[in-house]
Amino acid sequence: MHRKGSKALGIALVGVLGAFGSVAFAHHTGHEIRTHEECNKLPNDNPNDNLRLECNNCINENDGKPKPVVHWHPDYEKGRRCRPDDGKP
């Protein structure tokens, strides 16, 4: 009986860790911005949340580097939109 419980616990633990790991490391939303041209296409109608300015400030970190080091997510909360670049679209 003890073995059945240990096996079930082990399977449950692997399932929980697998589910958590897939969510924790993936942040692709399909709206990543990596260029100033893409930033300038954003709406600029909310004076309290200037998306274009915030996006361009983030993308400025890539200037002069051989490949992007950050990208920007318009659909994340303010202050957490500039993210390290993982090379994925």
Secondary structure, DSSP 8 states (H G I E B T S, - for coil): -HHHHHHHHHHHHHHHHHHHHHHHH----S--B-SHHHHTTS----TTS-HHHHHHHHHGGGTTSSS-SEEE-TTS-TTS-EEE--S--
